[in-house]
Structure formats: C-alpha cells, structure tokens
Amino acid sequence: MKIYIVNPPFKAEYGKFSRESRSPAVAKSGALYYPLWLIYAAVCSEKEGHEVEFLDAPAKPLGEEASLREIAAKGEGTGLFVLGTSTPSLKSDIRFAERLKALYPSSFILLVGTHPSALPEETLSFSDSVDAVAIGEFDRTVAELATALEKGTDIKAARGLCLRNGLRTPAMPLIKDLDEIPFASKFIKERLEPRDYFFAAATYPSIQIFTGRGCPFRCNFCVYPQTMHGHAFRARSAENVVAEFEYIAQNFPDVHEVVIEDDTFTANKKRVLAICSLLREKGLHKRLRWLCNARVDLDLETMRAMKKAGCRLIIPGIESGNQQILDNIRKGTRVEQFASYVANAKRAGLLIHACYMVGNQGETRETMMDTLRLALRLNTDTAQFFPLIPYPGTEAYDWNYKRGYIERDYEKYCLPDGTHNTVLSLPDLSAQEMVDFCNYARRRYYLRPRYILHRLRVGLASPSDLRRSLKAFGKLRKYLFKHSG
C-alpha cells in the first residue's frame, strides 16, 4: 500500500515548528528536531513492503497551500495518510487532515503522537475526517494498518489503534529488539536535508538518532515515557549503535556530530562503556563527536570513557535547586549531587547544557531563586530556563488540571508566533511571573562578563563551536534583550 507520512505545516510564517521536541514550539533558539518517530514508522513500513512518501513541512518551512501542492505531486494512489500531531498544533493538524480528506476521500487518515496517545477518544471527537489515532509507539501500528487496508481485512486486527466508534484494538506490544528497526540516518540520507535541522547545543549540521526507548525513572512531567514508550528501558545493542555511527561517518561528509535523543542514554553503564569501546576501536571518535542526555548519577569513570569515545557534551535535567520540589516531581535526585556531577564532567573534559524548570508543585518565588542561585553556582557551559508546560497524559498535567491551575485550551500552548506559552498559573505564582522569571534568569546567566569571556575562550579554541554559538545567539538575542528594560 502507498502510505504518505506527513509532518504537517504549522506557523510557517514565523519559523520552523519543532513538533517532536519534548515541548513543541517554534523554538527561540531556532532548534528543529528531526521527525524521528515519523521516520521510524516510515522505515518499518518500508521494511514490510509498503511504498512510503514523506513530507516534513516545518523543515523548509512550508505553509498549508505549499504542503498540499507537494503532496499532490506524489499523492495519487495514497491509501493511508499518517499525520504527526502535538498538543499546541492539534487543532491546526486536524484542519489539515480535513483538507486532505476532501482531496483524497477514499484514503484513511491516522493521527499519531503524544497527544492522541494520551486522549484518543477526545482527539477523534474533533473531526469526522480523522479515521483513527494511534496509541503509543506507532512504528508497527502504521505498517499493520496499511497491510489490513491493502488486503481489505478487518482493520481491528491492526494493534494500537483507537477507531471512530470508540473501539480500541489490542495494545501494540513495545518493540523489545530495537536492532530490528532500520537506521533513521539512512532514511535521512535518502529523503531529508540535514541542514534544514538545527539543535542549539550541537555542531551544525548534526544527525539525531535514538539508541534506546523507555525511561526507567518516574519524573512526573516527562511526556514521552508517560504517553509513548513507557518506563521499561529497551536499548539497541552496542554493535548496532556503532554501525549507525559508521553509516553516518561514511555518508554525511558535512556532519561532524551525532545527537543521541534517548531520554536517558546513560541508564545502563555497561552498555555505554561497550559503545564507547567500539567507537574507539573503529576510530569513529576521531571522525564524529556526539552528545546525549545524561542523568546526574553518571560517574566520573563513565564520563571519561565517553569523552575518549568522542562525547563532547552531556545534558542533565537538573530542574530545581530546591530538594522538596525535586521530591514532589519524583525526580529521584538530590541537590547535593549536582556540584559533584558538574565537577566530574569538567574533570573529564565534557561540556554541560543544564536544564532548569520552574512552576512545579510547591514552587514559590523563593524556590525559583534557589534554582537561579544553583545555576549561577554550577556555571555550566550553557543552560535553559523554562516554566513547566504540563502536557496531557502526564501526572503533572493531571495534578494541575484537577486543581484548576491549567487553562485547557490546546491552541494556547503556543503564542501566536509559535513560541512557547505558559498555560499554568499557580495560586501564589502567576504564569506571567514564571515567564518573567525565566527571562530574568536567562539574562542573569548569559549576560555575565564571566560567561561571555568563557564563550569567547571556547569559541577561539573551537571554530565550529563558535559558529554554533553565533547561530543560536542570533535567534536567542531578541528574547534576551526584549525584556531588559
């Protein structure tokens, strides 16, 4: 069957909407994630013998009319349209689905992503043009649905669906052997342009991949483990991961960095060390640098092995400088861990991009200042400050929604220009206060003379890092100075 997989247009007039980011938006840094979940669905369907067309509208970015023209050029004979969606773009994506249905009335339209996984029946209630939604990981769901449609068999045999009549088909089991999934990078090579994508912490251009799925930790705000891939950690073998690094090294001459997008790449120390050993054995550490998300329990020995294997930067979710808040969100970390983690990373020669968040359960003006004071004290290479954005399907969303702290209008998850909005207001801390604090924290952090001198030193030592920093700063500067009156 012919499948057309679409990352739909949204806010193209304002920039590139990063739908698969953990907080989808037109990012202030200009970041655009690869649509990896759609890519993996595409390669799994191709593996099962289906013909796949693919459009990533935000990558160019294309508006609605241009996207429809692109689809029309190759859309004839499409039996199944698969549309990625997200909370802030949901209503727009459904309107786009309606236009596709009008043009291709005999085609089946499936919505996929975190939002329909969390609220499948509600998502279907918004329009009769959407025939079904996928619940959870949808790689094999798309392929099974295409097979059923092609053979004319009952689509209820395809697992992982919620259909228009409210019927849910049997749940799709999580893929245990991730080595069976073809490389995302091969699809990127054949179908996409790496220079269309940007990750502010990575050398430009870069390639993003997953090496594992599922996060064994229970942070109450994290959307992907709670809606898509669960808490059971499943990982590709070290040999399979390094084979993809080899493919990237051989096929992307302009790419010098790989972004490992796993929620927690370092969850299994033995596997990390095996990957590092193979990267060095094959000499790939001399050709490719890489970065990853790394929890603050990572030890110095593993950090040093990662550095020797080409790792340049690690990204911890520090979140808060207040222990009670860390406990409230079930982070499972302690404030006193952070200083030793940062010190060890510096000993190993690794850079750190630290993630901080305000607005969690128990937040006050003083606890926000605890977080800023911690960030300034840790003084990592880069840092981000964001208000909590609770997404449907997460415990954080349920907790706040039950107390009336969330404005339940999905279109308000982004501002009119596509940048992040804050839909959360706490009884003693308004949304605007949290936004203002994050703007203030960014200025305090990035406009310090000490920090500016640090960035200049790093840039002089590494021209590629200087180019990356200038590209990100070019996007971010208007937000740094916008509120500095």
C-alpha positions, -999 to 999 in steps of 0.1 A, spaced: 0 0 0 11 36 -6 15 55 27 20 92 28 36 102 61 33 140 69 47 163 95 21 189 89 26 227 84 21 250 114 31 286 120 54 285 89 52 323 86 71 325 120 97 298 115 102 261 119 78 244 143 96 216 161 67 192 167 88 163 181 106 183 207 96 175 243 79 209 243 68 215 207 71 251 195 89 275 172 120 275 194 136 307 205 170 292 196 158 282 161 160 245 170 142 220 148 143 183 157 142 156 131 108 139 130 123 107 143 91 90 153 77 95 119 109 84 103 109 51 123 73 45 112 84 51 76 113 27 77 93 0 95 65 3 68 91 1 40 106 -30 56 71 -46 54 70 -39 17 48 -7 17 56 23 -5 62 54 16 61 91 6 73 116 33 68 153 38 84 173 67 66 206 61 83 225 91 117 217 78 115 242 48 92 256 63 61 251 41 27 266 47 -5 248 41 -10 255 4 26 247 -4 23 215 16 -8 204 -3 10 211 -36 39 189 -25 15 161 -15 -4 164 -48 27 159 -68 32 124 -53 -1 117 -35 -20 99 -62 -29 64 -51 -23 70 -14 -43 46 7 -31 58 41 -21 93 53 -2 94 86 -1 128 103 21 137 132 5 160 157 12 177 191 -8 194 217 -3 230 205 -7 222 169 -36 197 173 -65 218 160 -44 230 131 -33 195 122 -70 183 123 -79 211 100 -52 200 76 -65 164 79 -99 177 68 -84 193 37 -66 160 29 -98 141 33 -117 164 10 -89 159 -17 -85 122 -11 -119 110 2 -111 73 -1 -79 75 19 -76 65 55 -63 92 78 -44 84 110 -31 108 136 -1 98 157 19 114 186 19 120 223 -14 139 224 -37 113 206 -19 87 227 -30 105 259 -65 115 247 -75 92 218 -113 95 221 -113 132 226 -89 137 196 -113 117 174 -142 138 186 -129 169 170 -135 159 134 -151 131 113 -122 134 88 -98 116 111 -104 78 109 -83 66 138 -55 76 161 -25 55 172 -19 49 209 18 47 220 47 37 198 33 35 163 61 21 142 44 -13 137 9 1 141 12 20 108 26 -10 90 -1 -33 103 -29 -8 94 -15 -4 59 -14 -42 55 -50 -45 66 -62 -18 43 -43 -32 14 -57 -67 19 -92 -55 27 -92 -73 60 -107 -60 93 -86 -31 105 -94 -41 141 -66 -67 135 -41 -38 135 -29 -33 170 -25 0 188 -55 19 173 -85 38 186 -112 39 160 -140 64 154 -166 42 171 -146 44 203 -133 9 198 -97 3 208 -78 -25 191 -54 -47 212 -25 -27 225 7 -28 205 34 -45 225 66 -25 229 94 -34 205 119 -53 225 145 -59 198 153 -24 187 181 -37 164 154 -49 140 145 -13 131 164 1 102 186 32 107 169 66 108 201 81 93 197 60 61 162 75 56 176 110 64 203 105 38 177 94 11 148 117 19 158 148 40 184 176 41 204 177 74 210 215 70 172 220 75 176 209 111 193 226 140 199 217 176 214 246 195 238 225 216 252 206 187 277 213 160 258 223 128 247 203 109 241 172 130 222 140 128 198 129 156 191 92 164 176 71 192 197 43 207 171 33 232 135 37 243 117 39 276 129 57 307 132 37 340 128 69 360 94 85 370 96 123 366 60 134 367 63 160 339 81 140 312 57 134 283 73 107 261 77 79 288 42 85 300 24 86 267 46 68 241 73 44 251 68 36 288 92 31 316 107 -2 305 142 6 292 149 -11 259 182 -5 241 198 -12 208 230 -33 211 263 -15 212 272 -31 178 240 -18 162 245 17 175 281 19 164 272 5 130 249 36 126 277 59 136 298 42 108 270 48 83 268 85 93 306 89 91 306 74 56 276 91 42 274 126 57 307 143 49 295 177 63 282 162 96 306 160 125 282 154 154 255 130 164 227 139 188 216 109 208 180 118 217 173 90 242 156 103 274 184 88 294 213 74 272 233 66 303 207 44 321 229 13 315 265 19 323 278 -14 309 262 -7 275 275 29 275 311 16 281 306 -10 254 295 16 229 325 38 238 349 9 235 336 1 200 337 37 188 373 40 198 382 5 183 368 16 149 384 51 151 350 68 149 358 90 179 382 109 156 355 115 129 323 121 149 316 139 181 283 132 200 262 145 228 235 129 249 210 133 278 228 121 310 213 118 344 232 133 374 241 99 388 266 95 360 301 86 374 335 100 366 348 67 351 319 66 326 323 103 318 360 98 310 352 68 288 326 89 269 350 118 264 376 95 250 350 80 226 341 114 212 314 127 235 315 165 237 285 175 258 260 160 282 226 173 291 212 168 326 177 176 337 186 194 370 152 211 371 153 228 405 176 240 432 151 230 459 150 195 473 113 195 482 104 203 447 127 176 433 109 152 456 74 165 446 81 158 409 96 124 417 129 133 401 148 109 423 179 131 426 194 152 453 206 188 452 240 178 467 246 155 437 247 184 412 280 200 422 300 168 421 283 159 387 294 192 372 329 189 388 333 154 374 322 165 340 348 193 340 375 168 351 365 146 322 365 175 298 328 173 290 306 204 284 272 206 301 239 220 290 218 222 321 180 222 321 161 242 347 123 244 352 100 265 373 63 261 382 64 226 396 43 215 426 54 236 456 71 264 436 73 298 452 93 330 444 120 319 468 123 284 454 127 299 419 156 320 433 170 288 448 172 274 412 188 305 398 214 306 425 222 270 419 225 276 381 249 305 387 269 285 412 272 254 389 281 277 360 277 251 332 286 258 296 250 266 287 217 265 305 180 268 297 152 281 319 115 273 312 82 273 330 66 239 334 44 231 304 22 202 316 11 180 287 -19 157 286 -10 122 297 15 132 323 10 131 361 19 168 362 -10 176 339 -35 156 359 -23 171 392 -26 207 379 -58 201 359 -77 187 389 -69 218 409 -79 242 381 -43 255 375 -43 248 338 -62 267 311 -73 238 289 -72 254 255 -46 235 234 -41 263 210 -28 284 239 1 261 244 19 284 219 18 321 214 5 335 181 41 334 168 45 297 176 68 302 206 61 286 240 33 298 261 26 291 297 -9 277 304 -2 271 341 -9 295 369 -4 285 405 -24 301 433 6 322 445 26 324 413 10 336 380 20 324 345 34 358 338 56 358 369 71 325 358 77 337 323 93 369 336 115 350 360 128 327 332 136 358 310 153 373 340 173 341 347 185 339 311 197 375 312 215 369 346 231 338 332 241 347 297 250 384 301 275 379 329 310 391 319 324 359 333 302 339 310 308 360 279 346 356 284 341 319 288 322 316 255 349 336 237 376 313 250 357 282 239 349 298 205 386 307 199 396 271 207 369 256 186 357 275 154 328 250 149 316 257 184 318 295 178 297 291 146 271 270 166 270 296 194 266 325 170 238 308 151 219 301 184 226 335 198 214 351 166 180 335 173 180 340 211 193 376 214 159 393 207 145 373 236 174 381 259 172 418 253 134 421 248 126 423 285 157 440 297 143 475 302 
